[in-house]
Amino acid sequence: MLSLGTVITTYKISGWVSSLIVPMLAPLAGNPFLLVTGLGAAVMAMRFIDPVGFISIATFFLALVGVSRDWGMSPLVLSGVIFLPLHVFWFSYQNIWIVITEGVTKKQAYTDADRFRLATVYAVVTIAALWVAVGYWKVTGMM
């Protein structure tokens, strides 16, 4: 895992992801609320194919760190926007704590419908937290 950034850079995975994600997010760059919403949604979508999240972190950060300054976003803010929506759990494989809970309780702690409902609430609260953070980042000059 420690060499993941090097692997992604060596095989130009970050360039490929950048060629996909930057054109989608560029129109949103003028509005920081839309930008963090779009990036947050993209990270959540990536979690459907990246069960651990390490690939999402490395690919999104390496793909966007070059343009984040042009969009008025410091790399530290970019990290926050990537990390906050990283732990969605619509499906058990998306979050290790859900898997542990289901294993320990033999799936008796909650139903799949409960998990889906809570995951949706988590996603909405995460986007709202990003909007609040945009205000904070603007006040501190980081965005």
C-alpha positions in Angstrom: 0.0 0.0 0.0 2.9 2.4 0.7 4.0 2.1 -2.9 0.5 2.6 -4.4 1.2 6.3 -5.3 4.3 5.2 -7.2 2.5 2.4 -9.0 -0.3 4.8 -10.0 2.1 7.4 -11.3 4.4 4.9 -13.0 1.6 3.3 -14.9 0.0 6.7 -15.6 -3.3 5.7 -13.9 -3.5 9.2 -12.4 -3.2 10.7 -15.9 -6.0 8.4 -17.2 -8.2 9.2 -14.3 -7.4 12.9 -14.7 -8.4 12.8 -18.3 -11.8 11.5 -17.2 -12.5 13.4 -14.1 -11.1 16.9 -14.8 -13.4 17.6 -17.8 -16.4 16.5 -15.7 -15.4 18.7 -12.7 -14.0 21.7 -14.6 -17.4 23.3 -15.3 -18.1 23.1 -11.6 -14.8 24.8 -10.6 -16.4 28.3 -10.6 -18.8 27.3 -7.8 -17.0 25.7 -4.8 -20.2 24.2 -3.5 -20.9 22.4 -6.7 -17.2 21.4 -7.0 -17.1 19.7 -3.6 -20.5 18.1 -4.3 -19.3 16.8 -7.7 -16.0 15.5 -6.3 -17.7 14.0 -3.3 -20.1 12.2 -5.5 -17.3 10.9 -7.8 -15.4 9.5 -4.7 -18.6 7.8 -3.5 -19.1 6.3 -7.0 -15.5 5.1 -7.1 -16.2 3.2 -3.9 -18.4 0.8 -5.7 -15.3 -0.6 -7.5 -12.7 0.1 -4.8 -13.6 -1.7 -1.7 -10.7 -0.5 0.4 -10.5 3.1 -0.6 -6.7 3.4 -1.0 -6.9 3.4 -4.7 -9.6 6.1 -4.6 -7.4 8.3 -2.4 -4.3 8.0 -4.5 -6.0 8.3 -7.9 -8.2 11.2 -7.1 -5.5 13.1 -5.2 -2.8 12.5 -7.8 -5.2 13.2 -10.7 -6.5 16.5 -9.3 -3.6 18.0 -7.2 -2.2 19.7 -10.4 -5.5 21.5 -11.2 -6.8 22.1 -7.7 -4.7 25.2 -7.3 -6.2 26.6 -10.6 -9.6 25.9 -9.1 -8.7 27.9 -6.0 -8.4 24.8 -3.8 -5.4 24.0 -1.7 -4.1 20.4 -1.7 -5.1 20.2 2.0 -8.7 21.0 1.1 -8.6 18.5 -1.8 -7.5 15.9 0.7 -10.5 16.7 2.9 -12.9 16.6 0.0 -11.6 13.1 -0.9 -11.5 11.7 2.7 -14.9 12.8 3.9 -17.1 10.9 1.4 -14.7 7.9 1.3 -16.6 5.7 3.8 -20.0 5.2 2.2 -21.5 1.8 3.0 -24.5 1.1 0.7 -23.1 -2.4 0.4 -21.3 -4.4 3.1 -18.0 -4.6 1.1 -17.6 -0.9 1.1 -16.8 -0.5 4.7 -14.8 -2.9 6.9 -16.8 -1.9 10.0 -20.0 -3.0 8.4 -18.5 -6.3 7.6 -17.3 -6.8 11.1 -20.6 -5.8 12.6 -22.5 -8.2 10.3 -20.1 -11.0 11.2 -20.2 -10.5 14.9 -24.0 -10.1 15.1 -24.7 -12.7 12.4 -26.6 -9.9 10.5 -29.0 -9.4 13.4 -28.0 -5.8 14.3 -29.8 -4.3 11.3 -31.4 -5.2 8.0 -30.0 -4.5 4.5 -32.8 -1.8 4.2 -31.6 -0.2 7.5 -28.0 -0.2 6.2 -29.0 1.4 2.9 -31.1 4.0 4.6 -28.3 4.9 7.0 -25.8 5.0 4.2 -28.0 7.4 2.3 -28.3 9.6 5.4 -24.5 9.4 5.8 -24.0 10.5 2.1 -26.4 13.5 2.5 -24.8 14.5 5.8 -21.3 14.2 4.2 -22.3 16.6 1.4 -23.8 19.0 3.9 -20.6 18.8 6.0 -18.6 19.6 2.8 -20.7 22.7 2.2 -20.1 23.9 5.8 -16.4 23.2 5.3 -16.4 25.3 2.1 -17.4 28.3 4.3 -14.7 27.5 6.7 -12.1 27.1 4.0 -13.1 30.4 2.4 -12.8 32.2 5.7 -9.3 30.7 6.3 -8.2 31.5 2.7 -7.7 27.9 1.7 -10.3 28.0 -1.0 
